[in-house]
């Protein structure tokens, strides 16, 4: 290179070097602008639609928020509960309704494949397309509809004419199903109770890998699983819940018209492109079904009632409380309920024959069976067959033997050539919507040793043995997330008296056919008085296995006994802990329709840590005032520690705060006069009826005179 040229290049380099940091961003911006301008510019019609949508504020519309599952943030703005990035067409769509709406409109003009299903936006998000088309009145010439053959084939398979919410009751042996389950069934016109088994269902559930073990409840509580919608035939769900898990099934047919049903199915199709983080107590099977129902009928406001947790039984009550929403309620008994109800129609001798047939199928040809009238022979063989099939589902190791056993019974049954007796099978538990609310608040006072106290308590869920039983699984209790706070007057101390993480008790009365064990599990904290420590926190783990039996000396009694293990941790113990085992026995009895008594005693000996023994006993009773109101009196004794507690308990709605304003008792009797109101923080109001000559009852406001009469006369 010539010297002159070399010097010129050096001078140019020296000139450009200081301005490179300034030129570089400008070059990047230029390149981006060039790339954007290289894209197809928005058509005049798209520009028009974007302007119309902004002028109409469609991004703020409730239905748009329902479609995208937006929830308002505490400090402003929105966030979608949808956790699948493929569900959004804008990068910021999860938190920006306007950006997602703009992106959706743009994408509707494009044949680009989107979503998990990899279809054009018009087909992947058919509900969005239909709703925006209604609001903006799409011109089919300027925005031609794309053929969505996959969606049309899918929706045609339903032949939908009605929608039914299905509620399988609680299943005590599965942590995820302890509160029940809900899903939707899409019914065809003209279906019967039998042909409905061929209908399709829409179900939301966690995608749980096999053999999760102890990780299953932990991950389920903290959102460690993905939840997805699925469509399966109803008979598979009935087989799972009714036949295998022995859960009664309640069916609530909803009053939806054809347009609402199509809206529901369109949004369900969209949600097949997506997944949610699954939480046992919040975003569970019931929660996202409510979102689906809200879009089908935007006049429903269901989700907002479940801000903190969602219990399936409470969602059933919420739907049943909507005026004219539930058209019809049907009941499908589990196999256990079916057998027990049929057994009530057996004589003692026929019951012995059933037990004999269960053990020996050849007894079907015995003289004892053949001497019965044909109708009774048929009935005895039917009951025996039902029980053998139940055994086949319960015991996989003996399933083949049980099925062969059942074939022999059915062969004998077929020779009779008469139809089975048509029995109306009544449930043992009342309809779920008639039960008390799962959340509870309590206000009480009592005496402990030489000190008096006042106590307030709340419980997240669900039901205990002293709660009114209608609407819940008999002989079972599940308590989650309860806490009680006491103020001791003499000690002038306020402290957490009890905190329960989980308290489960399942009593399965043993009889001639059923021999399932009873079991219990309790994890939590309670205050104890032990040696020199008068009020000490004691963290507790207790589990047991046992048996139960039922009698009818008064109305109904259930007796139980457990072998159990227990571990404690507290500064009250010399080594801060103790571990041991022992036994407990007890019973509960329904003394009257509204009055239940529960008593138990236990002996535990601790061999590890502080080596002590513990004798405890307790007696509690509950009197029901109304469906969601009860009085309790409880006494407990533990190692020279005596506690007497009287409480008023109120089952409350989820959204209700606990800032209740109670009126004083008048003359120590009754809770006020007719027409007086009690008001709680969530805006409910109740009228208390006079005690003299009338049944006590409450009524929600607003209500008609007919509603008042119905509620006042309703038994809890």
C-alpha positions as CSV (number, residue, x, y, z in Angstrom):
1,X,0.0,0.0,0.0
2,X,1.2,3.5,-0.9
3,X,2.2,5.7,2.1
4,X,-0.4,8.3,1.3
5,X,-3.2,5.7,1.1
6,X,-2.0,4.1,4.3
7,X,-2.0,7.3,6.2
8,X,-5.6,8.1,4.9
9,X,-6.9,4.7,6.1
10,X,-5.2,5.3,9.5
11,X,-6.8,8.7,9.8
12,X,-10.3,7.3,8.9
13,X,-9.9,4.5,11.5
14,X,-8.9,7.0,14.1
15,X,-12.0,9.0,13.2
16,X,-14.4,6.1,13.4
17,X,-13.1,4.4,16.5
18,X,-14.6,6.9,19.0
19,X,-18.0,6.8,17.4
20,X,-18.4,3.0,17.0
21,X,-20.3,2.7,20.3
22,X,-22.8,5.3,19.0
23,X,-23.1,3.9,15.5
24,X,-23.6,0.2,16.6
25,X,-27.0,0.7,18.3
26,X,-28.2,2.8,15.3
27,X,-27.2,0.0,12.9
28,X,-29.0,-2.6,15.0
29,X,-32.2,-0.5,15.1
30,X,-31.9,0.0,11.3
31,X,-31.6,-3.7,10.7
32,X,-34.6,-4.5,13.0
33,X,-36.7,-1.8,11.3
34,X,-35.7,-3.2,7.9
35,X,-36.8,-6.7,9.0
36,X,-40.1,-5.5,10.3
37,X,-40.8,-3.6,7.1
38,X,-39.9,-6.7,5.2
39,X,-42.9,-8.5,6.8
40,X,-46.3,-8.3,5.3
41,X,-47.9,-5.1,6.4
42,X,-51.2,-5.3,8.2
43,X,-54.1,-5.2,5.8
44,X,-56.5,-2.3,6.0
45,X,-59.2,-4.7,7.4
46,X,-56.9,-6.0,10.1
47,X,-56.0,-2.4,11.1
48,X,-59.7,-1.7,11.2
49,X,-60.4,-4.7,13.5
50,X,-57.5,-3.7,15.8
51,X,-58.9,-0.2,16.1
52,X,-62.5,-1.4,16.7
53,X,-61.3,-3.8,19.4
54,X,-59.4,-1.0,21.2
55,X,-62.4,1.4,21.0
56,X,-64.7,-1.3,22.4
57,X,-62.1,-2.2,25.1
58,X,-62.5,-5.9,24.4
59,X,-59.2,-6.6,26.2
60,X,-61.0,-5.5,29.4
61,X,-64.1,-7.6,28.8
62,X,-64.8,-10.4,31.3
63,X,-65.3,-13.0,28.6
64,X,-61.9,-12.3,27.2
65,X,-60.4,-12.7,30.7
66,X,-62.3,-16.0,31.1
67,X,-61.0,-17.3,27.8
68,X,-57.4,-16.5,28.8
69,X,-57.9,-17.3,32.5
70,X,-56.7,-13.9,33.7
71,X,-56.9,-13.1,37.4
72,X,-56.4,-9.6,38.8
73,X,-53.1,-9.1,40.6
74,X,-53.0,-7.7,44.2
75,X,-51.3,-4.5,43.1
76,X,-52.8,-4.0,39.7
77,X,-52.5,-5.7,36.3
78,X,-53.4,-9.3,35.4
79,X,-51.7,-12.7,35.3
80,X,-53.1,-15.8,33.6
81,X,-53.4,-19.0,35.5
82,X,-52.5,-20.8,32.3
83,X,-49.0,-22.1,32.5
84,X,-48.4,-23.3,29.0
85,X,-46.5,-20.8,26.9
86,X,-48.0,-22.3,23.7
87,X,-51.4,-21.1,24.9
88,X,-50.4,-17.5,24.2
89,X,-49.8,-15.8,20.9
90,X,-48.0,-12.8,22.2
91,X,-44.7,-13.1,24.1
92,X,-46.2,-11.0,26.9
93,X,-49.6,-12.6,26.6
94,X,-49.6,-14.2,30.1
95,X,-49.7,-10.8,31.7
96,X,-51.0,-8.4,29.0
97,X,-54.6,-9.0,27.9
98,X,-54.4,-6.2,25.2
99,X,-51.2,-7.6,23.7
100,X,-52.7,-11.1,23.5
101,X,-55.9,-9.8,21.9
102,X,-53.9,-7.9,19.3
103,X,-51.7,-10.9,18.6
104,X,-54.8,-13.2,18.3
105,X,-56.4,-10.9,15.7
106,X,-53.2,-10.8,13.6
107,X,-52.8,-14.6,13.9
108,X,-56.4,-15.2,12.7
109,X,-55.3,-14.0,9.2
110,X,-52.3,-16.3,9.1
111,X,-52.1,-20.0,8.1
112,X,-49.2,-20.5,10.6
113,X,-49.6,-23.5,12.8
114,X,-49.8,-22.6,16.5
115,X,-50.5,-24.2,19.9
116,X,-49.7,-27.7,21.1
117,X,-52.1,-29.1,18.4
118,X,-50.2,-27.3,15.6
119,X,-53.2,-25.8,13.8
120,X,-54.0,-22.4,12.4
121,X,-55.2,-20.0,15.1
122,X,-58.8,-20.1,13.9
123,X,-58.8,-23.9,14.6
124,X,-56.5,-24.1,17.6
125,X,-58.4,-21.3,19.4
126,X,-61.9,-21.7,18.1
127,X,-63.6,-20.1,21.2
128,X,-61.4,-16.9,20.8
129,X,-62.2,-16.8,17.1
130,X,-65.9,-17.2,17.6
131,X,-66.1,-14.6,20.4
132,X,-64.1,-12.0,18.6
133,X,-66.2,-12.7,15.5
134,X,-69.4,-12.0,17.5
135,X,-68.0,-8.8,19.0
136,X,-66.4,-7.4,15.8
137,X,-68.7,-9.0,13.2
138,X,-66.0,-10.4,11.0
139,X,-66.5,-10.0,7.3
140,X,-66.1,-13.6,5.9
141,X,-64.9,-12.2,2.6
142,X,-62.0,-10.2,4.1
143,X,-61.3,-12.8,6.8
144,X,-62.3,-16.1,5.3
145,X,-63.0,-18.9,7.9
146,X,-60.5,-21.7,7.6
147,X,-61.7,-25.4,7.5
148,X,-61.3,-26.9,11.0
149,X,-62.0,-30.6,10.2
150,X,-60.3,-31.9,13.4
151,X,-62.4,-29.8,15.6
152,X,-65.6,-30.4,13.7
153,X,-65.0,-34.2,13.9
154,X,-64.3,-34.0,17.6
155,X,-67.3,-31.9,18.5
156,X,-69.6,-34.1,16.3
157,X,-68.6,-37.2,18.3
158,X,-70.3,-35.7,21.4
159,X,-73.7,-35.2,19.8
160,X,-74.1,-32.9,22.8
161,X,-77.6,-32.1,24.1
162,X,-76.9,-31.5,27.8
163,X,-74.1,-31.2,30.4
164,X,-73.9,-33.0,33.7
165,X,-71.5,-32.4,36.6
166,X,-70.4,-35.7,38.1
167,X,-69.2,-35.9,41.7
168,X,-67.6,-39.1,42.9
169,X,-67.6,-39.0,46.7
170,X,-64.5,-39.1,48.9
171,X,-62.1,-42.1,48.6
172,X,-60.2,-42.4,51.9
173,X,-57.4,-44.6,50.6
174,X,-56.1,-42.0,48.1
175,X,-54.8,-38.6,49.4
176,X,-55.7,-36.9,46.1
177,X,-59.3,-38.1,46.3
178,X,-60.1,-37.6,50.0
179,X,-62.2,-34.5,49.2
180,X,-64.0,-36.1,46.3
181,X,-63.7,-35.3,42.6
182,X,-65.6,-33.5,39.9
183,X,-65.8,-33.8,36.1
184,X,-68.2,-33.1,33.3
185,X,-70.3,-35.6,31.2
186,X,-71.6,-34.5,27.8
187,X,-74.9,-36.3,27.2
188,X,-76.7,-37.0,24.0
189,X,-80.4,-36.6,23.4
190,X,-82.5,-39.6,24.3
191,X,-79.8,-41.3,26.5
192,X,-81.0,-43.5,29.4
193,X,-79.2,-44.3,32.7
194,X,-77.6,-47.2,31.0
195,X,-76.7,-45.7,27.7
196,X,-75.2,-42.6,29.4
197,X,-72.2,-44.9,30.2
198,X,-71.2,-44.5,26.5
199,X,-71.2,-40.7,26.8
200,X,-67.9,-38.8,26.9
201,X,-66.5,-36.8,29.8
202,X,-64.3,-33.8,30.2
203,X,-61.9,-34.3,33.0
204,X,-59.1,-32.2,34.5
205,X,-56.4,-34.0,36.5
206,X,-52.8,-34.0,37.4
207,X,-50.4,-35.9,35.2
208,X,-48.8,-38.1,37.8
209,X,-46.0,-40.5,36.9
210,X,-46.3,-44.1,38.3
211,X,-44.7,-45.1,41.6
212,X,-44.4,-41.5,43.0
213,X,-44.7,-42.8,46.6
214,X,-44.3,-40.2,49.3
215,X,-43.5,-37.5,46.7
216,X,-47.0,-37.6,45.5
217,X,-48.8,-35.6,48.2
218,X,-45.9,-33.2,48.6
219,X,-45.6,-32.3,45.0
220,X,-49.4,-32.2,44.7
221,X,-49.7,-29.7,47.5
222,X,-47.0,-27.4,46.2
223,X,-47.8,-27.5,42.5
224,X,-45.3,-30.0,41.3
225,X,-47.5,-31.6,38.7
226,X,-48.9,-30.4,35.4
227,X,-52.7,-30.5,35.2
228,X,-54.4,-31.3,31.8
229,X,-57.8,-31.7,30.4
230,X,-58.8,-35.0,28.8
231,X,-61.8,-36.6,27.2
232,X,-62.6,-40.2,28.0
233,X,-65.8,-42.4,27.9
234,X,-67.9,-42.2,31.0
235,X,-68.0,-46.0,31.5
236,X,-64.2,-45.9,32.2
237,X,-64.7,-43.3,34.9
238,X,-67.6,-45.3,36.4
239,X,-65.4,-48.4,36.4
240,X,-62.6,-46.5,38.2
241,X,-64.7,-44.7,40.8
242,X,-67.7,-47.0,41.4
243,X,-66.3,-50.4,40.8
244,X,-62.6,-50.2,41.8
245,X,-62.6,-47.4,44.4
246,X,-66.1,-48.1,45.6
247,X,-67.2,-44.4,45.6
248,X,-70.8,-43.3,45.3
249,X,-71.4,-41.1,42.3
250,X,-73.7,-38.1,42.2
251,X,-74.8,-36.6,38.9
252,X,-76.1,-33.0,38.5
253,X,-77.6,-32.2,35.1
254,X,-77.1,-28.5,34.3
255,X,-79.6,-26.2,32.6
256,X,-77.4,-25.3,29.6
257,X,-78.9,-24.5,26.2
258,X,-77.3,-25.5,22.9
259,X,-75.3,-22.2,22.6
260,X,-73.9,-22.6,26.0
261,X,-72.9,-26.2,25.4
262,X,-71.1,-25.3,22.2
263,X,-69.3,-22.5,24.0
264,X,-68.2,-24.9,26.7
265,X,-67.0,-27.5,24.1
266,X,-65.1,-24.9,22.1
267,X,-63.2,-23.7,25.1
268,X,-62.5,-27.3,26.2
269,X,-61.0,-27.8,22.8
270,X,-58.7,-24.8,23.3
271,X,-57.7,-26.1,26.7
272,X,-56.6,-29.3,25.1
273,X,-53.7,-27.1,23.9
274,X,-52.7,-26.2,27.3
275,X,-51.7,-27.2,30.8
276,X,-51.9,-25.7,34.3
277,X,-49.8,-26.2,37.4
278,X,-51.8,-28.5,39.6
279,X,-52.4,-27.8,43.3
280,X,-54.5,-30.2,45.5
281,X,-56.1,-27.4,47.5
282,X,-56.5,-24.6,44.9
283,X,-56.1,-25.2,41.1
284,X,-57.5,-28.7,41.1
285,X,-60.1,-30.7,39.2
286,X,-63.0,-28.6,40.4
287,X,-61.4,-25.1,40.1
288,X,-60.7,-25.2,36.4
289,X,-64.1,-26.9,35.7
290,X,-65.7,-23.8,37.2
291,X,-63.7,-21.6,34.7
292,X,-65.1,-23.7,31.9
293,X,-68.6,-23.4,33.1
294,X,-68.2,-19.6,33.6
295,X,-67.3,-19.2,30.0
296,X,-70.2,-21.3,28.9
297,X,-72.5,-19.1,30.9
298,X,-70.8,-15.7,31.8
299,X,-73.7,-14.9,34.2
300,X,-72.1,-17.4,36.6
301,X,-69.6,-16.0,39.1
302,X,-68.1,-19.1,40.7
303,X,-64.3,-18.7,40.7
304,X,-64.3,-15.6,42.9
305,X,-65.9,-17.6,45.7
306,X,-62.8,-19.8,46.0
307,X,-59.9,-17.4,46.5
308,X,-57.8,-19.5,48.9
309,X,-58.7,-23.1,48.4
310,X,-61.1,-25.2,46.4
311,X,-62.9,-28.2,47.9
312,X,-64.9,-30.3,45.3
313,X,-67.9,-30.6,47.7
314,X,-68.0,-26.8,48.1
315,X,-68.1,-26.4,44.3
316,X,-71.0,-28.7,44.1
317,X,-72.8,-26.6,46.7
318,X,-72.0,-23.5,44.8
319,X,-73.5,-24.9,41.6
320,X,-76.6,-26.2,43.4
321,X,-77.1,-22.8,45.0
322,X,-77.4,-21.1,41.6
323,X,-81.1,-20.5,40.8
324,X,-82.4,-22.9,38.1
325,X,-78.9,-24.2,37.2
326,X,-79.3,-27.8,38.4
327,X,-82.2,-29.5,36.6
328,X,-81.9,-33.0,37.8
329,X,-79.9,-35.0,40.4
330,X,-79.2,-38.7,39.9
331,X,-77.3,-41.3,42.1
332,X,-75.1,-44.2,41.1
333,X,-74.3,-46.4,44.1
334,X,-70.9,-47.9,44.5
335,X,-70.7,-51.7,44.6
336,X,-70.3,-51.6,48.4
337,X,-73.4,-49.5,48.8
338,X,-75.3,-51.8,46.4
339,X,-74.4,-54.9,48.3
340,X,-75.2,-53.4,51.7
341,X,-78.6,-52.1,50.6
342,X,-79.4,-55.5,49.0
343,X,-78.3,-57.3,52.2
344,X,-80.9,-55.3,54.1
345,X,-83.5,-57.3,52.1
346,X,-82.1,-60.7,53.1
347,X,-83.4,-62.9,55.9
348,X,-80.9,-64.3,58.5
349,X,-81.0,-67.7,56.7
350,X,-80.5,-66.0,53.3
351,X,-77.6,-64.0,54.6
352,X,-75.9,-67.2,55.8
353,X,-76.5,-68.7,52.3
354,X,-74.8,-65.7,50.7
355,X,-71.7,-66.1,53.0
356,X,-71.7,-69.8,52.1
357,X,-71.8,-69.0,48.3
358,X,-69.0,-66.5,48.6
359,X,-66.8,-69.2,50.0
360,X,-68.1,-72.1,47.9
361,X,-69.8,-71.6,44.5
362,X,-71.0,-75.2,44.4
363,X,-73.4,-74.3,47.2
364,X,-75.6,-72.8,44.4
365,X,-76.8,-76.4,43.7
366,X,-77.4,-77.1,47.4
367,X,-80.8,-78.0,48.7
368,X,-80.8,-75.0,51.0
369,X,-80.7,-72.7,47.9
370,X,-83.0,-74.8,45.7
371,X,-85.6,-74.9,48.4
372,X,-86.1,-71.2,48.2
373,X,-88.8,-69.6,45.9
374,X,-87.3,-68.8,42.5
375,X,-87.4,-65.1,43.1
376,X,-85.4,-65.5,46.4
377,X,-83.0,-67.9,44.8
378,X,-82.3,-65.3,42.1
379,X,-81.9,-62.5,44.7
380,X,-79.4,-64.6,46.9
381,X,-77.3,-65.5,43.8
382,X,-77.3,-61.8,42.7
383,X,-76.0,-60.6,46.0
384,X,-73.4,-63.4,46.1
385,X,-72.3,-62.5,42.6
386,X,-72.0,-58.8,43.5
387,X,-69.8,-59.6,46.4
388,X,-67.5,-61.9,44.5
389,X,-67.0,-59.3,41.8
390,X,-66.2,-56.8,44.6
391,X,-63.5,-59.2,45.9
392,X,-62.1,-59.6,42.4
393,X,-61.6,-55.8,42.1
394,X,-60.1,-55.5,45.6
395,X,-57.6,-58.4,45.5
396,X,-55.5,-58.6,42.3
397,X,-53.8,-61.8,43.5
398,X,-57.2,-63.6,43.8
399,X,-58.8,-61.9,40.9
400,X,-58.6,-64.8,38.5
401,X,-60.0,-67.2,41.1
402,X,-62.8,-64.8,42.0
403,X,-63.8,-64.4,38.4
404,X,-64.0,-68.2,37.9
405,X,-66.0,-68.4,41.2
406,X,-68.4,-65.8,39.8
407,X,-68.9,-67.6,36.5
408,X,-70.1,-70.6,38.5
409,X,-72.6,-68.5,40.4
410,X,-73.8,-66.8,37.2
411,X,-74.2,-70.1,35.5
412,X,-76.6,-71.2,38.3
413,X,-78.3,-67.8,38.1
414,X,-78.9,-68.1,34.3
415,X,-80.8,-71.4,34.8
416,X,-83.5,-69.6,36.7
417,X,-84.5,-67.6,33.7
418,X,-86.2,-64.8,35.7
419,X,-85.2,-61.1,35.8
420,X,-83.4,-59.6,38.8
421,X,-85.5,-57.7,41.3
422,X,-85.6,-54.0,40.6
423,X,-84.5,-52.3,43.8
424,X,-84.3,-48.6,44.5
425,X,-80.9,-48.2,46.1
426,X,-80.8,-45.3,48.5
427,X,-77.5,-43.7,49.5
428,X,-76.2,-43.9,53.0
429,X,-75.1,-40.3,52.8
430,X,-77.3,-37.4,51.8
431,X,-76.7,-35.4,48.7
432,X,-73.4,-33.5,49.0
433,X,-75.0,-30.1,48.5
434,X,-77.1,-30.6,51.6
435,X,-74.1,-31.0,53.8
436,X,-72.4,-28.3,55.9
437,X,-69.8,-26.1,54.4
438,X,-66.3,-27.4,54.7
439,X,-64.6,-24.3,56.2
440,X,-65.4,-23.6,59.9
441,X,-64.9,-20.8,62.4
442,X,-65.5,-21.3,66.2
443,X,-65.8,-19.1,69.2
444,X,-65.6,-20.7,72.7
445,X,-64.7,-20.5,76.3
446,X,-63.6,-23.0,78.9
447,X,-61.5,-24.0,81.9
448,X,-58.2,-25.7,82.2
449,X,-56.9,-26.8,85.5
450,X,-57.0,-23.6,87.6
451,X,-57.4,-21.1,84.7
452,X,-60.2,-19.9,82.5
453,X,-59.8,-19.0,78.9
454,X,-61.4,-17.8,75.6
455,X,-60.8,-19.5,72.3
456,X,-61.2,-18.7,68.6
457,X,-60.5,-21.2,65.8
458,X,-60.7,-21.6,62.1
459,X,-60.5,-24.7,59.9
460,X,-59.8,-24.8,56.2
461,X,-61.4,-28.2,55.6
462,X,-63.3,-30.5,55.8
463,X,-65.2,-32.6,58.3
464,X,-64.8,-34.4,61.6
465,X,-66.7,-37.1,63.5
466,X,-68.6,-34.6,65.6
467,X,-69.7,-32.6,62.6
468,X,-73.3,-33.2,61.2
469,X,-72.9,-36.2,58.9
470,X,-75.4,-35.6,56.1
471,X,-73.7,-35.0,52.8
472,X,-70.4,-36.6,53.9
473,X,-68.9,-40.1,53.8
474,X,-70.1,-41.9,57.0
475,X,-67.6,-42.9,59.6
476,X,-64.8,-40.8,58.3
477,X,-63.1,-37.5,59.2
478,X,-60.6,-35.3,57.3
479,X,-59.3,-32.1,58.9
480,X,-56.7,-30.0,57.1
481,X,-55.3,-26.6,58.1
482,X,-57.0,-25.9,61.4
483,X,-55.8,-23.6,64.1
484,X,-57.1,-22.5,67.5
485,X,-55.9,-19.5,69.6
486,X,-56.5,-19.2,73.3
487,X,-56.2,-16.4,75.8
488,X,-55.6,-17.7,79.4
489,X,-56.9,-15.2,81.9
490,X,-55.0,-16.0,85.0
491,X,-51.7,-16.5,83.2
492,X,-52.5,-13.5,81.0
493,X,-51.1,-15.4,78.0
494,X,-52.3,-15.6,74.4
495,X,-51.0,-18.6,72.4
496,X,-51.7,-21.0,69.6
497,X,-53.5,-23.9,71.4
498,X,-53.7,-26.3,68.5
499,X,-52.6,-26.5,64.9
500,X,-53.5,-29.4,62.6
501,X,-51.8,-30.1,59.4
502,X,-53.7,-33.3,58.7
503,X,-56.0,-35.4,60.8
504,X,-57.6,-38.4,59.0
505,X,-59.7,-41.1,60.5
506,X,-61.4,-43.9,58.5
507,X,-63.7,-46.3,60.3
508,X,-64.9,-49.3,58.4
509,X,-67.3,-51.3,60.5
510,X,-66.7,-55.1,60.1
511,X,-69.6,-57.4,59.4
512,X,-70.2,-60.7,57.9
513,X,-69.0,-59.7,54.4
514,X,-66.8,-56.7,54.7
515,X,-63.5,-56.8,56.7
516,X,-61.7,-53.6,55.7
517,X,-59.3,-52.2,58.4
518,X,-59.8,-48.9,60.0
519,X,-56.9,-46.5,60.2
520,X,-56.0,-43.0,61.3
521,X,-53.3,-40.4,60.9
522,X,-52.7,-37.1,62.8
523,X,-50.0,-34.6,62.2
524,X,-50.0,-31.3,64.1
525,X,-49.3,-29.4,67.3
526,X,-51.1,-28.9,70.6
527,X,-50.4,-27.3,74.0
528,X,-49.6,-29.6,76.9
529,X,-49.0,-29.3,80.6
530,X,-46.2,-31.7,81.5
531,X,-44.2,-31.7,84.7
532,X,-42.7,-28.2,85.2
533,X,-43.9,-26.9,81.9
534,X,-47.5,-25.7,82.2
535,X,-48.1,-24.5,78.7
536,X,-45.7,-26.0,76.2
537,X,-46.1,-26.6,72.4
538,X,-46.0,-30.3,71.6
539,X,-45.5,-31.4,68.0
540,X,-47.2,-34.6,67.4
541,X,-47.3,-37.5,64.9
542,X,-49.8,-40.3,65.5
543,X,-50.9,-43.2,63.3
544,X,-52.8,-46.4,63.9
545,X,-54.5,-49.4,62.4
546,X,-57.5,-51.1,63.9
547,X,-61.1,-52.3,63.5
548,X,-64.6,-51.0,64.0
549,X,-68.0,-52.5,64.6
550,X,-71.6,-51.1,64.3
551,X,-74.5,-51.6,66.7
552,X,-78.0,-50.3,67.0
553,X,-78.7,-50.3,70.7
554,X,-80.0,-46.7,70.6
555,X,-80.0,-45.3,67.1
556,X,-76.6,-46.2,65.8
557,X,-73.3,-46.7,67.5
558,X,-69.8,-47.3,66.0
559,X,-67.1,-48.9,68.3
560,X,-63.5,-48.8,67.4
561,X,-60.1,-49.9,68.6
562,X,-56.6,-49.0,67.3
563,X,-53.0,-50.1,67.8
564,X,-51.0,-47.0,67.3
565,X,-47.6,-45.4,67.3
566,X,-46.8,-41.8,68.3
567,X,-43.9,-39.4,68.3
568,X,-43.7,-36.1,70.2
569,X,-41.3,-33.2,70.1
570,X,-41.4,-30.5,72.8
571,X,-39.1,-28.7,75.3
572,X,-41.4,-30.1,78.0
573,X,-39.5,-33.5,77.7
574,X,-36.1,-34.1,79.2
575,X,-34.7,-35.2,75.9
576,X,-36.9,-33.0,73.8
577,X,-38.6,-36.0,72.3
578,X,-40.3,-39.3,72.9
579,X,-41.5,-42.1,70.7
580,X,-43.7,-45.0,71.7
581,X,-46.9,-46.9,71.0
582,X,-50.0,-48.3,72.6
583,X,-53.7,-48.7,72.0
584,X,-56.9,-46.7,72.0
585,X,-60.6,-47.6,72.1
586,X,-63.7,-45.5,71.8
587,X,-67.2,-45.1,70.3
588,X,-69.6,-42.5,69.0
589,X,-73.3,-42.7,69.1
590,X,-76.2,-40.7,67.7
591,X,-78.3,-40.1,70.7
592,X,-80.9,-38.1,68.7
593,X,-81.2,-36.7,65.2
594,X,-79.2,-33.6,66.1
595,X,-77.2,-34.9,69.1
596,X,-74.0,-37.0,68.8
597,X,-71.6,-38.3,71.5
598,X,-68.0,-39.2,71.0
599,X,-65.8,-40.8,73.7
600,X,-62.3,-42.4,73.6
601,X,-59.5,-43.5,75.8
602,X,-55.9,-44.5,75.1
603,X,-52.8,-45.8,76.8
604,X,-49.3,-45.0,75.2
605,X,-45.9,-46.0,76.5
606,X,-42.8,-44.2,75.2
607,X,-39.7,-46.3,74.9
608,X,-37.4,-43.8,73.1
609,X,-36.5,-40.4,74.4
610,X,-38.3,-39.5,77.6
611,X,-39.5,-42.9,78.9
612,X,-42.9,-42.2,80.2
613,X,-46.4,-43.4,79.8
614,X,-49.6,-41.5,79.0
615,X,-53.2,-42.2,79.9
616,X,-55.8,-40.0,78.0
617,X,-59.5,-39.9,77.7
618,X,-61.9,-37.5,76.3
619,X,-65.7,-37.0,75.9
620,X,-67.3,-34.7,73.4
621,X,-70.8,-34.0,72.3
622,X,-72.4,-31.9,69.5
623,X,-75.8,-30.5,69.1
624,X,-76.8,-29.2,65.7
625,X,-78.7,-25.9,65.6
626,X,-78.9,-25.6,61.8
627,X,-77.1,-26.9,58.8
628,X,-74.0,-24.8,59.4
629,X,-74.3,-24.0,63.1
630,X,-73.6,-26.3,66.1
631,X,-72.8,-26.2,69.8
632,X,-70.1,-28.4,71.3
633,X,-69.1,-29.4,74.8
634,X,-65.8,-31.2,75.1
635,X,-63.8,-32.6,78.0
636,X,-60.3,-34.0,77.8
637,X,-57.9,-35.5,80.4
638,X,-54.2,-36.1,79.9
639,X,-51.6,-36.7,82.7
640,X,-53.3,-34.5,85.4
641,X,-54.2,-32.0,82.7
642,X,-58.0,-31.4,82.6
643,X,-59.6,-29.2,79.9
644,X,-63.3,-28.3,79.4
645,X,-64.3,-26.4,76.3
646,X,-67.7,-25.0,75.1
647,X,-67.8,-23.7,71.5
648,X,-70.2,-22.3,69.0
649,X,-69.1,-23.5,65.5
650,X,-70.1,-21.9,62.2
651,X,-69.3,-23.4,58.8
652,X,-68.4,-20.5,56.6
653,X,-67.9,-19.6,53.0
654,X,-64.4,-19.4,51.6
655,X,-64.6,-15.7,50.9
656,X,-65.9,-14.9,54.4
657,X,-63.7,-13.3,56.9
658,X,-63.8,-14.1,60.5
659,X,-64.8,-10.7,61.8
660,X,-68.2,-11.7,63.1
661,X,-70.2,-9.4,65.3
662,X,-72.2,-11.5,67.8
663,X,-75.1,-10.2,69.8
664,X,-75.2,-10.8,73.5
665,X,-77.4,-13.4,74.9
666,X,-80.6,-12.1,76.3
667,X,-81.3,-13.2,79.8
668,X,-78.9,-16.0,79.3
669,X,-81.4,-17.8,77.0
670,X,-81.7,-17.9,73.3
671,X,-79.7,-15.8,70.8
672,X,-82.1,-12.9,70.3
673,X,-85.6,-12.2,69.2
674,X,-87.3,-12.9,65.9
675,X,-86.1,-10.5,63.2
676,X,-82.8,-9.8,64.8
677,X,-79.9,-10.1,62.4
678,X,-76.4,-11.6,62.7
679,X,-74.0,-10.2,60.1
680,X,-70.6,-11.6,59.2
681,X,-67.8,-9.9,57.4
682,X,-68.5,-11.4,54.0
683,X,-72.0,-9.8,53.8
684,X,-74.2,-12.7,54.8
685,X,-77.1,-12.0,57.1
686,X,-79.2,-14.4,59.1
687,X,-82.6,-14.2,60.8
688,X,-83.0,-16.1,64.0
689,X,-86.4,-17.6,64.5
690,X,-88.0,-17.8,67.9
691,X,-87.4,-20.8,69.9
692,X,-90.8,-21.0,71.6
693,X,-93.0,-23.2,69.5
694,X,-90.8,-23.1,66.4
695,X,-87.9,-24.9,65.0
696,X,-84.6,-23.0,65.0
697,X,-83.4,-22.0,61.5
698,X,-81.6,-19.5,59.5
699,X,-82.3,-17.8,56.2
700,X,-79.9,-16.2,53.7
701,X,-80.9,-12.7,52.5
702,X,-82.2,-12.0,49.9
703,X,-84.8,-14.8,49.9
704,X,-88.4,-15.4,49.2
705,X,-91.0,-16.4,51.7
706,X,-90.9,-19.9,50.2
707,X,-87.1,-20.1,50.7
708,X,-87.5,-19.0,54.3
709,X,-90.0,-21.8,55.0
710,X,-87.9,-24.4,53.3
711,X,-84.7,-23.4,55.2
712,X,-86.5,-23.2,58.5
713,X,-87.9,-26.6,58.2
714,X,-84.8,-28.3,56.9
715,X,-83.2,-30.9,59.1
716,X,-79.5,-30.7,59.3
